[in-house]
Structures are given as structure tokens and as C-alpha cells.
């Protein structure tokens, strides 16, 4: 796992250097004497404030509009197209903070659900070179599971409106498979696909 806090503070060239290993799971080092490939499959977590001043609310922000655009613009489109899940976290109000003190699921319970999902995924891809949806080529995912008419309409609408790229299309299908695995379903439901699309596009569900 690679965690990158305050991601826009890094130079764009540094961030964009992650694109190739994120896509292929390999790092290519080329020198005059030759080229060498190293395995580099990892999980990347990026965190960013909406602007340099990191104000809790927009009304408290002191940054000009151009400054905000340039700041988030350091996260290039091609880089973000390789980020499967995008979550916008609004500032928490006092009521929400009070509710967050309530005990939630234990890590043991969550771990059990994740392990069960991994087993279900491995069973789905049994007999292939892959075990998990993230590893499976998009063409193979599309052949193994074809969304029904209503699900296809959801995806087609997202593509037509520019919210989803070709790469994003395949990644939404993988996310839907993972969502189904976590829920203990053999096939993603329309709700799983809608959840995956919302997570991919950074929208509320």
C-alpha cells in the first residue's frame, strides 16, 4: 500500500510517474545499457484538500478561484482516470461528530467480510491466471459478466455525459464485482453497479 497525503503538494511529474505502474503493475527502468522491469503492484491512496489553505468550509477559504483550480489541477486527468474509488468528504458538523463516537463494526468483523469476499473472487476466477477483479483484463471482465438492459443504460448514460471514460467503464465493472463479493452475491445487482458508478465518479449514492 502507498499512501500519499496532501497529494497536490507533490510535483505533477512525480505524481504522473505513478500512472504506468498503476496500470501494468510493473516499473520499467530504462538506461543506456538496457531496460529492466520490476514488479510493482500496489494499492494507492491519495488524499487532497480542495485548496492550499485547507479551510474547513468554502465560505472560510481565502484562496482565489484560479489558485484552487491550479492546486487540484496538479492531479492530472490521466492519473485520476486510474483511481478506482473517489470519495468527497464534506466538513463534519457537530451532530455528525457526536454520532461518530458511537461504536461501529469491529475490525475483526470487517476482516471476516473481506476474507470471505476474496475467497468468493478467487472461486469466480478459478482456472484463470487471476484471483481478484483488479487483476483481470477489462475484455475478460466484459465477456464474463454482461450487465442487463437497465444496468447497461446506467453505464451508457455515464459514458455519453463524459462522466466515464473507456478505462473507467472497465473499472466500474470490477468495482461492481467486488461490491457483489462483499455482499455475498455471485452476480452484481443493479444496486451494486450503481454503487460502483457512484464511487468511481465521486458522487453521492
Rosetta blueprint (number, residue, H / E / L):
1 X L
2 X E
3 X E
4 X E
5 X L
6 X L
7 X H
8 X H
9 X H
10 X L
11 X L
12 X H
13 X H
14 X H
15 X H
16 X H
17 X L
18 X H
19 X H
20 X H
21 X H
22 X H
23 X H
24 X H
25 X L
26 X E
27 X E
28 X E
29 X E
30 X E
31 X E
32 X L
33 X L
34 X E
35 X E
36 X E
37 X E
38 X E
39 X E
40 X L
41 X L
42 X L
43 X L
44 X E
45 X E
46 X E
47 X L
48 X L
49 X L
50 X L
51 X L
52 X L
53 X L
54 X L
55 X L
56 X L
57 X L
58 X H
59 X H
60 X H
61 X L
62 X L
63 X L
64 X L
65 X H
66 X H
67 X H
68 X H
69 X H
70 X H
71 X H
72 X H
73 X H
74 X L
75 X L
76 X L
77 X H
78 X H
79 X H
80 X H
81 X L
82 X L
83 X L
84 X L
85 X L
86 X L
87 X L
88 X L
89 X L
90 X L
91 X L
92 X L
93 X L
94 X H
95 X H
96 X H
97 X H
98 X H
99 X H
100 X L
101 X L
102 X L
103 X L
104 X L
105 X L
106 X L
107 X H
108 X H
109 X H
110 X H
111 X H
112 X H
113 X H
114 X H
115 X H
116 X H
117 X H
118 X H
119 X H
120 X H
121 X H
122 X H
123 X H
124 X H
125 X L
126 X L
127 X L
128 X L
129 X L
130 X L
131 X L
132 X L
133 X H
134 X H
135 X H
136 X L
137 X L
138 X H
139 X H
140 X H
141 X H
142 X H
143 X H
144 X H
145 X L
146 X L
147 X L
148 X L
149 X H
150 X H
151 X H
152 X H
153 X H
154 X H
155 X H
156 X H
157 X H
158 X H
159 X H
160 X H
161 X L
162 X L
163 X L
164 X L
165 X L
166 X H
167 X H
168 X H
169 X H
170 X H
171 X H
172 X H
173 X H
174 X H
175 X H
176 X H
177 X H
178 X H
179 X H
180 X H
181 X H
182 X H
183 X H
184 X L
185 X L
186 X L
187 X L
188 X L
189 X L
190 X H
191 X H
192 X H
193 X H
194 X H
195 X H
196 X H
197 X H
198 X H
199 X H
200 X H
201 X H
202 X L
203 X L
204 X L
205 X L
